[in-house]
Amino acid sequence: MPYLLQVDFPYQGPWGDEMAAAMTGLAQSIAQEPGLIWKIWTENQAAQEAGGIYLFQDLPSAEAYLTMHTQRLKGFGVPHVNGKIFAVNDTLSRIDRAPVTQS
């Protein structure tokens, strides 16, 4: 069963294309994380927040990543990291065209 991880945290920028340029190395590193199927990067400049939605193959991978990523973000000076893990209801998600499997 896949597991979804939702993470958000205070973020001052950069945004958009500048964020993409600054975070390419981090994105490439995240792509190599054990159990990761995909990640959607999120940003809300008006609220000064960033984060991501991740899909992992299993609960232990999602939990391990959340622990590691929280420590990494705090090392970057992020004061508070919100992280939640959810089991994915595969049957209902497929009805609504969710990308719940690796392509």
N, C-alpha and C positions, 0 to 999 in steps of 0.2 A: 504494500500500500504506500503510495507517495505521501509526503508530508510537506506542507507549505509553511514557510517561515516568513514572517512580516517584521521588518526592522525599520525604525525611523529614529532620527536624532536631530538636535539643533545643528544647523550648518550655515555658514556665512558666505558660501560661494567658493570658487567660481561656479557659474551656471551654464547650461546649454553646451554649445560647442567648446567653450573654454573648459568646462568641467570634463567633457569627453577627452580633450587633449591632455588634461592634467591627470586623469584617472585611467588612462589606457593600460598602463602597467599593472595597476591594481585589478582591473577587469580581467586581464590575462591570467593573473594569479588566481583569482576567484574561479575562473573557468576550469582550473585544475583541481579544485577541492573534491575530496572523495564524496561520492554520492550525489553531487550536484547534477541536476538535469538541466535547469536553466535559471537565469536571474533576470528580472526586469528592474532596471535602475529607476528610482523615483526622485523627483525634486520639486519643491514648492518654494519658489523665491519669495513670494509674498509672505509666507509663514516662516521663512528662514529655516526650512527643514529639508532633509534629504534622507534617502534610505533605499530599500529595495524589497522586492517580493521574490522569493526563491522557491524552487521546487526541488526537493530532495527525494532520493529513492527510498529512504527509510528514516525512522525516528532517530536512531543513534547518530547518523550523519548530520541531521538537522541540529540536534542538541550540541554535538561537538563543534559544528561551525558557529553556532550562536555564542558559545563560550569563548572560542578563539577570536571571533570578530568583535565581540564586546570589549575584550582586552585590547585588541588592536586599536579600536576607535578611541578608547580611553587614553591609550598611548599617544594618539594624535591630538589629545586635548579635548575630546568630546566629553562634556560633563555628565550626560545622561543618555543611555541607549534604551529604547523601548524594543523589546523583542517578544514575539508570540509565535508559538508553533501550533499548527492545526492539522489534524488528519484530513485527507481529501476524500470526499465521497465521490469515487470514480464514476459510478453509474450516473448520478445526477449531473456531475460536471461535464461528462461527455455529451449529454443531451443539449447542454448549453454551449457546446463547442470549445470547452476549455482545453488548452494544450497540456494534458496531464501525463503524457508519456514523452520519452525522448524521441526526437525525429530521426 
